[in-house]
Amino acid sequence: MKKILLLIICCFGAIWASGQSKVTFSPATFTSEDEVTITLDVTGSPLEGANDVYIWAFSNDGVGGGKDASTNGQWGASSPNAKMTKTATNIFTFKFTGTVLFGQSPAELINFGFLGKSVDGSKQTPDYKPFKFDPLVFTASQFRLFPAKLDNTDMATVYFHQNLATDINLQRMTNIKVNLSFYNEANNVVGSKQGIAAVKESTILFSYSFIPDRVITVPAGTKLAKFTYQFSGTVKDAAGLDVSTSGPVIEVVYTVFN
């Protein structure tokens, strides 16, 4: 009897391990605001050998407040937007960003699950679930970037929390502006813009949001590898005259999402 129970447990363990090994993510960990690539191996499932596989995804499995993915369509007629990309025999990929796919805010998204299916739903893989989104953790500091990870086509927002400044000139700084410089993979500056007026979010918080190719003209064929930002402004000297001052130059390396 013990041998039979042990065999059953081992079989279930093998099935579980096999099922989990069929799904990988790039990057391996991610928040609901990151672009993620799912890679699904349908070997051994009813979809083995298929040329077309469609994803059917859902959020917040088992915790409530979930939604079907905006790409799902109908079970009997998947949306073309749900079609996965075939990269090899039985291997399919799908790119998504959680907040976009499910139409929910980061605070609403806890986890998600999915399965692969034929367009008409007559064949499908098991459910793969739940996969947790990493929380978006806010850490107060005098300078901050949002989102924490981004590629060279994303919108970025840089922040200056003046109340957290440790330098007396930064604490007193007015006429606050932002300086931006963008670099290629050879670490050469390909464009910059200086003295951009910062947005005054409150009496203690200043920001600026941008997409690189809206700030500079990116040369054809050039891939941006990083950017730097710096907040600057003026302070009054002993005579009451405006004197230029600035914070540190902060470097941000773009993340490559595979």
N, C-alpha and C positions, 0 to 999 in steps of 0.2 A: 504493500500500500504506500509506504514512504517513497519507494522508487517511482511509483506512478505519479504521485504528487510532485516529486522533484522534476520529473520529465515534463509535466504540464507547466510548471513554473518556468523551466528553462525555455520551453517552446514559446510561451508568452513573452518572455524576456527577449528572445531572438526576434520575434515579430516586432516588438516595440523598438528595439535597436535598429532593425532594418528599416522600419517606417521612418524613424527620425533621421537616419543617415541619408534618406532620399531628398532632404531639403537642406540647402545651405543659403546663407545670406552674405551679401557684400554691401557695406561693411558688416562685420559679424555682430556688432551691437549698434543700436541706432535709436534716435528719438523719433517722435511722430513728425518732426519737421525735416528729417533727413531723407534724401533720395536713396532708396534701397533697391538692390537687385536680388530677386528670388531666383534660385536655380533649382529646378525640380527634375528628378529622375523618375520616370514612370515605368521603369523596368519591373516586371513582375505584377503590374497592375492591369486592369482591363484595357488600359490605354497603350499598353506596350505595342510598339510598331506604328503608332499613329503619326500622321504628319501634322495634324492640327489639334492643339490642346488649348482649352480656354480656362482661365482662372475664375473661380467663384469665391469671393472673399467676404468676410464679415468681421465686425469689430466687437470688442468687449465680451468675448465668449464667457458665459458663466457668471458675469459680474453685473449684468444689466446695463441699460443705456446704449446698447449696440445698434449698429446700422449695417445694412448690406452695402457693399462697395458700389460706387456710382457707375462702375463699368460692367456690373453683372448682367444687366438685361433681364430676360426671362429664363427660367430654368430650361424650358424647351427650345429656346432660341437665344443663345448667348450673344451679347453685343460684340461687334467687331473690335471694340476697344478692349475687350477682355482676352483677345487672342494672344497667347504667349509666343515668344520667338524660339523657333527650333534652332539649336546650335550644334546638335549632333544627334545620332540615333538615340531616341528616348530621352533626350535632354532638352529642357525648355526653360526659358528665362522670362521674367516679367519685372519691369521697373515701376516703382510707385513711391509716392510720398504720402504718409498716413493721413495727414490733415486734408490733403487733396482727394485721396481715394475715398475716404469715408465722409468728407464734408463735416468734420468735427474739429473742435479746438484741441490743442495739446492737453488742456486740463480735462477734457472729456474722454480722451483715448488712453486706455490702460493696456489692452492687448488686442490681438487679432488672430484669426485663423483663416484657412483657405483649403480648397481642394482643386484638383484639375479635372476637367470634364470634356466630353465631346460637345459639339455645338448644340446638339439636340438633347443632351442630358442622358442619353441611353447608356453611356459608359462614364465611369468616374473613378478617381482614386479615393482612398480613405480621406477623412478630414485630417488636416495637420494643424494642431492647435494645443494650447494657446501660446503665442509668441508675444512676450512683453515688450512694450516700448520703454526705453530708458526715460526717466523723468527729466524734464528741463529744469535744471537746478540754477537758481539765481544766486550769485555770490556778489555781495556789495563790494565795490572797489572804485577808486577814483576814475579809472578808465575801464571801459567795458565794450565788448563787441557782441552783436546779435545778428544772426545765430552764431553759436560758438564754432560750428563747422560749416564751411560753405565752399562752393567751387567758384570759378572765375566768371560765371554767368549769373550768380545769385545776387539778390539785393542784400546789402549789408547796412547795418546801422551802428555807428560808433557813438559812444556816450561819454560825457564828462560829468562825474558827480562832484561838483565843486565843494560840497560840504565834507567830502572825504579826502580832500587834497591835504597833503602833508607839508607842502611848500607854501610859505606865507604869501609869495607873489601869486601863486595859483589860487589861493583862497580869496585874494583881493581882485583878481583879474576881471576886467570888463571888456566889452567889444569883442566877444569871443568868436573866433573863427577856426576853421579846420584846413589843414594842409594835407593833400593826398599825393602819393607817388606810386606808380605801378611798374613792376619789373617782369622781364621775361625769364625764361628758364636759364639763360646765361647770366642772370643777375644784373642785367643792364636796365636802366630806366627807359621805359618806352613812352612814358607820358606822365605829366603831373599837373595839378591844379592847386594854386595857393590862395589863401585868404577867402575861403568860402564861408559865408555867414552861417553860423550854427543856429539851430532852432532852439529857442528857449522853452523847454518843456515846463519848467517851473523856476522858482528863484534859485534853486540849487542844482538843476539838471539841464544839461545842454546836449544836443544830439545832431547828427547829420546822417541821412540815408542816401544810398547811391547804388547804381549799377555801373560797373566799370566803363562799358562802352557808351554810357550817357555822360560820363565825366570827361573822358579822353577819346581820341580816335585811335583805336587799336590797329596797328599795321596789319595788312592782310597776311595770313599765315603765322601770325605771332600768337603764342599761347602765354597768357599771363600766369606767372608762378606764385606771385605774392604782391602785397601792397603794404605801404606804411601810412600811418596817420599821426597827426600831431595837432593838438589844440593850442592856439596862441591867442594873444590879446594884448591889452595894455593895463598898466597900473600907474598910479600917480606917484611922482617922485616928491622930494622934500619941498620943492618949489611949486608943487601942484600941477606939473606938466605931465603929459602922457608919455610913458616909456614902454617900449615893446618888451614883452615877456612871453615865454612859451613853456609848454610841458615837454616831456620826453617824446622821442620818435618811437612809435610802437609798430613792430613788424607783425604781419599776419600772413601765414603761408596758406595758400589755397589747398583744400583737400581734393584729392583725385578720387572720384567715385567710379568704381569699375562696373 
